[in-house]
């Protein structure tokens, strides 16, 4: 008899292609993971992995990978359908978001959802934009929140809000590189001054793992500027903390500043308007999977929270 847990562990090993990493991800020992895989191979009577280094799937393993994902998706849909037939909102919900976006929107959304539906267990997956899109496509995520991506007939996209992209310039940087400049009294930098800052001052950059650094690179190319990069990191939180501390100029989505835990009261801001700079933040779900009442309830809750938050729903 096929065990759901064995199939789940099999798919994680297929994803990692490494027993140690897969076991760590599952929070079990390598020996335990190996036991689950051995049980599957014994049940089917065929090897699923070629255990030579590097680990690879056998033809049977490649076929099972596809069918196991379909089988578990059907099992998950069935569970949701039965809950709906019983008139219940319950079970679990897997939500995907980038780490930075989670800090901006999800605390309020999760709190509102928990107050309405405390019986639902929510799992949060934080990953890159590409990982979120793949999670929706392969069914490991019920819902994702992030940037508008290329259209797909299998994915329903609900626009939540638009956000500006802004250049953030610490006062300490202005004082160091442009002493006695009138901008410190007007607090309204124009494009000419911003270009001077981007050319002359230390720049804090995101590594190429999401949409924001892609936009930043294209915008700098549009301005024909090669910035003096002082720091490059993939962590938006680190970038925000360094910019807040006055180490350099940077570019962020405006909501990251509005809802930041860091102090930006001694910074000047320039909203980018001379370039296609609007981020459209959306909620995605796969329309080829069963849309449970639980998922519908979460979608509605997120939209209500966005509408209630100043600067988010108002820009939709």
C-alpha positions in Angstrom: 0.0 0.0 0.0 1.3 3.4 -1.0 2.0 5.8 1.9 1.4 9.5 1.3 4.3 10.5 3.5 6.7 8.3 1.5 5.6 10.1 -1.7 6.1 13.5 -0.1 9.6 12.6 1.0 10.3 11.2 -2.4 9.4 14.5 -4.1 11.6 16.5 -1.7 14.5 14.2 -2.5 13.8 14.7 -6.2 13.9 18.4 -5.7 17.2 18.4 -3.7 18.9 15.4 -5.3 20.9 15.1 -2.1 20.0 12.9 0.9 21.6 15.2 3.4 19.9 18.4 2.2 16.6 16.7 1.7 16.7 15.2 5.2 17.6 18.6 6.7 14.7 20.2 4.8 12.3 17.5 6.2 13.8 17.7 9.7 14.5 14.0 9.8 17.7 11.9 9.7 19.3 10.7 6.5 18.7 7.1 7.7 15.0 7.8 8.2 14.7 9.3 4.7 16.6 6.4 3.1 14.1 4.1 4.9 11.1 5.8 3.3 12.7 5.7 -0.1 13.5 2.0 0.3 9.9 1.3 1.2 8.7 2.9 -2.0 11.2 1.0 -4.1 10.2 -2.2 -2.4 6.5 -1.5 -2.9 7.0 -0.8 -6.6 9.6 -3.4 -7.2 11.9 -1.0 -9.1 14.8 1.3 -8.1 13.8 4.9 -8.2 17.3 6.5 -7.8 20.7 5.6 -9.1 22.7 6.2 -6.0 26.0 6.8 -7.7 27.4 10.3 -7.3 25.8 12.5 -8.3 22.4 11.1 -7.3 20.1 10.7 -10.3 16.6 9.4 -11.0 16.0 6.2 -12.9 13.4 6.1 -15.7 10.9 4.7 -13.2 11.8 7.5 -10.8 11.3 10.2 -13.4 7.9 8.8 -14.2 6.9 8.5 -10.5 8.0 12.1 -9.9 5.4 13.3 -12.3 2.6 11.0 -11.2 3.4 11.4 -7.5 3.0 15.2 -7.8 -0.4 14.6 -9.6 -1.5 12.0 -7.0 -0.7 14.2 -4.0 -2.4 17.2 -5.7 -5.5 15.1 -6.2 -5.4 14.0 -2.6 -5.1 17.6 -1.4 -8.0 18.7 -3.6 -10.1 15.8 -2.4 -9.5 16.8 1.2 -10.5 20.4 0.4 -13.6 19.3 -1.5 -14.8 17.1 1.5 -14.3 20.1 3.9 -16.4 22.3 1.5 -19.1 19.6 1.3 -19.3 19.7 5.0 -19.6 23.5 4.9 -16.3 23.9 6.8 -13.5 26.3 6.3 -10.5 24.5 7.7 -7.5 22.4 7.0 -4.2 24.0 6.0 -3.1 26.7 3.5 0.3 27.2 2.0 1.1 30.8 1.1 4.2 31.9 -0.8 5.9 35.3 -0.6 9.3 36.9 -0.7 10.9 37.6 2.7 10.7 41.3 2.3 7.1 41.3 1.0 6.1 39.0 4.0 7.2 41.7 6.4 5.2 44.4 4.5 1.8 42.9 3.9 1.4 39.5 5.6 1.5 40.3 9.3 -1.8 42.3 9.0 -3.3 39.8 6.5 -2.4 36.8 8.7 -3.7 38.4 11.8 -7.1 39.2 10.2 -7.3 35.7 8.7 -6.4 34.1 12.1 -9.1 36.1 13.9 -11.7 35.0 11.4 -10.6 31.4 10.9 -8.5 30.2 13.8 -9.1 26.6 12.8 -7.0 27.0 9.6 -3.3 26.2 9.8 -1.1 28.4 7.6 2.2 27.4 6.2 4.4 30.3 4.9 7.0 29.6 2.2 9.5 32.5 1.6 11.4 32.3 -1.6 12.5 34.2 -4.7 10.0 35.4 -7.4 11.0 32.4 -9.6 10.5 29.9 -6.7 7.0 31.4 -6.0 6.0 31.1 -9.6 7.2 27.5 -9.8 5.4 26.7 -6.5 2.1 27.9 -8.0 2.6 26.0 -11.2 3.6 22.7 -9.6 0.9 23.0 -6.9 3.1 23.1 -3.8 1.7 26.6 -3.1 -2.0 27.4 -2.8 -1.5 31.1 -3.1 1.5 33.5 -3.7 1.8 37.2 -3.3 4.4 39.1 -5.3 5.1 40.9 -8.6 3.0 40.6 -11.7 4.7 38.0 -13.9 4.1 36.7 -17.5 0.6 35.5 -18.0 -0.4 31.9 -17.9 -3.8 30.4 -18.7 -3.3 28.1 -15.6 -2.8 30.9 -13.1 -5.4 33.4 -12.0 -3.9 36.8 -11.0 -5.7 39.3 -8.8 -4.1 42.8 -8.7 -3.7 44.1 -5.1 -2.0 47.4 -5.4 0.6 49.5 -7.3 3.7 50.8 -5.6 6.2 53.4 -6.6 10.0 52.9 -6.8 12.0 55.5 -5.0 15.6 56.6 -4.6 16.6 56.9 -1.0 19.4 59.3 -0.1 20.6 59.6 3.6 21.2 63.1 4.9 24.6 62.1 6.1 25.6 61.2 2.5 24.4 64.6 1.2 26.4 66.3 4.0 29.5 64.4 3.1 29.4 64.6 -0.7 27.3 67.8 -1.2 28.1 70.0 1.8 25.9 73.1 2.3 23.5 72.0 -0.5 20.1 73.6 -0.4 18.4 70.1 -0.7 18.8 69.6 3.0 16.3 72.5 3.6 13.9 71.8 0.7 13.9 68.0 1.1 12.8 67.7 -2.6 15.6 66.3 -4.7 15.1 66.7 -8.5 16.4 64.3 -11.1 19.6 66.2 -11.7 20.6 66.0 -8.1 19.6 62.3 -7.9 21.8 61.6 -10.9 24.7 63.3 -9.2 24.1 61.2 -6.1 24.0 58.0 -8.1 27.2 58.9 -9.9 29.2 60.2 -6.9 28.0 58.5 -3.7 28.3 55.0 -2.4 25.5 52.8 -3.7 23.9 49.9 -1.9 22.7 47.2 -4.3 20.6 44.0 -4.4 22.1 41.0 -6.0 20.3 39.6 -9.0 17.7 37.4 -7.3 14.4 39.4 -7.7 12.7 42.0 -9.8 13.9 45.1 -7.9 17.6 44.7 -8.8 16.6 44.0 -12.4 14.7 47.3 -12.4 17.6 49.1 -10.7 20.1 47.9 -13.3 17.9 48.9 -16.2 17.1 52.3 -14.7 20.8 53.1 -14.1 21.5 52.0 -17.7 18.7 54.3 -18.8 20.4 57.2 -17.0 23.8 56.1 -18.4 25.2 55.8 -14.9 27.7 53.3 -13.5 27.2 53.5 -9.7 30.0 53.2 -7.1 28.7 50.0 -5.5 29.8 49.9 -1.8 27.6 46.9 -0.8 25.8 44.2 -2.6 23.5 41.8 -0.8 20.5 39.5 -1.6 18.8 40.4 1.7 16.5 43.4 1.5 16.4 43.7 5.3 20.2 44.1 5.4 20.0 46.7 2.6 17.3 48.7 4.4 19.4 48.7 7.7 22.5 49.9 5.9 20.7 52.6 4.1 18.9 53.7 7.3 22.4 53.9 8.9 23.5 56.3 6.2 26.1 54.1 4.4 24.9 54.9 1.0 22.2 55.6 -1.6 19.8 52.9 -2.6 16.6 52.1 -4.6 13.6 50.5 -3.0 9.8 49.9 -3.5 8.2 52.6 -1.6 6.2 50.2 0.7 9.5 48.8 2.0 10.3 52.2 3.4 6.7 53.0 4.6 6.4 49.8 6.6 10.1 49.5 7.5 11.2 48.8 11.1 14.2 51.1 10.4 14.3 54.9 10.8 14.2 56.9 7.6 13.3 60.2 9.0 16.7 61.7 8.1 16.6 60.7 4.4 15.5 62.4 1.2 13.3 60.5 -1.3 12.9 60.8 -5.0 10.0 59.0 -6.7 11.0 57.6 -10.0 8.6 58.9 -12.6 10.7 59.4 -15.7 10.8 55.6 -16.3 8.3 52.8 -16.3 8.6 52.2 -12.5 5.3 51.0 -11.1 5.3 47.7 -9.4 2.0 45.8 -9.6 1.7 43.5 -6.6 -0.7 40.6 -7.2 -2.1 37.5 -5.6 -1.8 34.3 -7.7 -3.4 30.9 -7.5 -3.6 28.0 -9.9 -7.0 27.8 -11.5 -6.6 24.2 -12.7 -6.7 23.1 -9.0 -9.8 23.0 -6.8 -10.4 26.4 -5.3 -11.5 25.6 -1.8 -13.6 27.9 0.5 -10.5 28.2 2.6 -8.4 29.6 -0.2 -11.3 31.9 -1.3 -11.6 33.1 2.3 -7.8 33.9 2.4 -8.0 35.8 -0.9 -10.9 37.9 0.3 -9.2 38.6 3.6 -6.0 39.8 1.9 -8.0 42.1 -0.4 -9.9 43.6 2.6 -6.6 44.2 4.4 -5.0 45.8 1.3 -8.1 48.1 0.9 -7.8 49.1 4.6 -4.1 49.9 4.5 -3.3 53.5 3.6 -1.1 53.7 0.5 -1.9 50.2 -0.7 -5.4 49.6 -1.7 -5.9 53.2 -2.6 -3.3 52.8 -5.4 -5.0 49.8 -7.0 
